[in-house]
Amino acid sequence: MIKTKPTGPIPPGYQTIAGELAIGGQKASALVTEHGSPLFVYSAGRLDARMAQLRDAMPDALHLHYAMKANPYQPVLRHMVGLVDGIDIASGGELRMALEAEAAPEKISFAGPGKRDDELRQAIEAGVTINIESPGECDRALQIGKAVGKKPRLAIRVNPDFDLKGSGMKMGGGAKPFGMDIDLVAPAVKKLLDAGAEWRGFHIFAGSQALSADAIIETQAHTLELAARLAKTIGRSPDHVNLGGGFGIPYFPGDEQLDIVKVGQALSDQLARLPDILSSTQFAIELGRYLVGEAGVYLTRIVDRKQSQGHIFLVTDGGLHHQLAASGNFGTVVRRNYPAAIANKFGAEPDETVSVVGCLCTPLDRLNDNAAMPTASVGDIVAIFCAGAYGATASPANFLGQGAAREILVA
Ligand SMILES: *Cc1c(COP(=O)(O)O)cnc(C)c1O
C-alpha cells in the first residue's frame, strides 16, 4: 500500500459548475479548450475581494503597495495598479512594465541590490523613489542625478537588526546583501540631503511568507521602533516609511490563513501612539503573494497515465518550467504538496493515490507526490492552486525548449 501524502488547503471560494472547477464563472475545461494548456488563470474578482478584505482590516491611513515581482503579467499588473496605493519594483524591466501599466511614477518605488547605472538613470528620470541599498549605490544615484539634471528621490533601505520570525525567506537580521546596516543610515541621509536630493524616508523589509499574526505584529513594532530611532539620530522626520510586508498564504498541509484582522488592529494601536518624530509620516506595507497568490490557478492536461512498480503517475503537459515553486525547487527544503485537484472532477471523492509529474526529463519535475485524487485519465486536467504568485514569472520557461505557459485574466 502506498502511503498518501496530504496536499495543501485549496483556497476557499472556488466554484464548481457541472462537477468542474470554475474560475471567474468559466469551467476549467472550457478555459483550456479555448486558450490552450498549460494555462495560468488569474481571477480579477478574487484580486478585488482580497484587496477589499485587506483594506477593511488595515488602518485607514496605511498605504498598501503591490510588490510586482510576485506576478508581473501585464493585465494583472494593470488591474493591481487600479487597486493599490503604490507599486514596488526591483529592476529596470519592472520599471518599464509598471509605467506601461500606467502606474504613476510618484507611486513607484524601486528596491533591490545591484541596480545598474542605466536603471538608476531611468528611475531618476522617471521620478520614481529609489530605495538605496548601500553607500556606493547612494553615491552613484547622486552622481547620475547631477548628470541628468534631476533631483533624485531617495529612500534608504535599512538592513534591520531583527528578522520576521517563522518567515519562509529571511531578509533581515544579520549580514545581508539587502539594505544598509543601521550605523550607515544616518551618514547616508546626511550626504544625500547635502547633495540636494529629496529624502523619501526608509524602507525596512524583514522577511516573507509568515502565517503568524503575532510574528508580523512583533516585526512591525520593531520596525516602527527602528524607524523612530533612526529619525532621531538623523534629527528629521521621514516623509514615508515602508514597513515591509511578509504576509504569507497557506500552501501546505497544516498551514492556516494569516489573521489580518489581528494584524490590522495591532498596527492601528501602534500607529495611534507613535513618537512625535513619526507623527506626520506616511506608512506603507508592501505585499506580493498575499495579494495575488490565491487568485491564480495553473491548469495542465494529463497526456499519459502509467504505472511503475505499483505507483500511478499522471504525466502532464506542464511542469517545473512553469511551476518551479510547486515542484519544491524554489526555496523549500522539504518537498511538500501544493493544493491540487483534478479540475474537471472538482469535489469528487478521492479513490486512488497518484503522483502528478511534469513533462520534463528530470526527476525534479514533480507537481504532486502520492496525493489522493479521484481517478483521472488522459485528457483530464490537473489544477494546481496558489499559482498567482511566483508561478510563471519565477520558473525557467526555456528549460528543455518548452517555452512559456499561457496566461489569462478572467472575471
Ligand atoms: C519579494 C519582496 C516582496 C514581496 O514578497 P511576498 O512574499 O511576495 O509578499 C516585498 N518586498 C520586497 C523588498 C521584496 O523583495
The ligand as a MOL file (V3000), in Angstrom:
LIG
                    3D

  0  0  0     0  0            999 V3000
M  V30 BEGIN CTAB
M  V30 COUNTS 15 15 0 0 0
M  V30 BEGIN ATOM
M  V30 1 C 9.8780 39.8950 -2.7350 0
M  V30 2 C 9.6430 41.1150 -1.9790 0
M  V30 3 C 8.3530 41.4510 -1.5470 0
M  V30 4 C 7.1700 40.5570 -1.7640 0
M  V30 5 O 7.2530 39.3820 -1.0320 0
M  V30 6 P 5.9580 38.4770 -0.8560 0
M  V30 7 O 6.4090 37.3600 -0.0260 0
M  V30 8 O 5.5240 38.0620 -2.2090 0
M  V30 9 O 4.9180 39.3150 -0.1950 0
M  V30 10 C 8.1770 42.6270 -0.8810 0
M  V30 11 N 9.2140 43.4600 -0.6580 0
M  V30 12 C 10.4640 43.1840 -1.0560 0
M  V30 13 C 11.5480 44.1260 -0.7620 0
M  V30 14 C 10.7290 42.0030 -1.7180 0
M  V30 15 O 11.9710 41.7130 -2.1000 0
M  V30 END ATOM
M  V30 BEGIN BOND
M  V30 1 1 1 2
M  V30 2 1 2 3
M  V30 3 2 2 14
M  V30 4 1 3 4
M  V30 5 2 3 10
M  V30 6 1 4 5
M  V30 7 1 5 6
M  V30 8 2 6 7
M  V30 9 1 6 8
M  V30 10 1 6 9
M  V30 11 1 10 11
M  V30 12 2 11 12
M  V30 13 1 12 13
M  V30 14 1 12 14
M  V30 15 1 14 15
M  V30 END BOND
M  V30 END CTAB
M  END
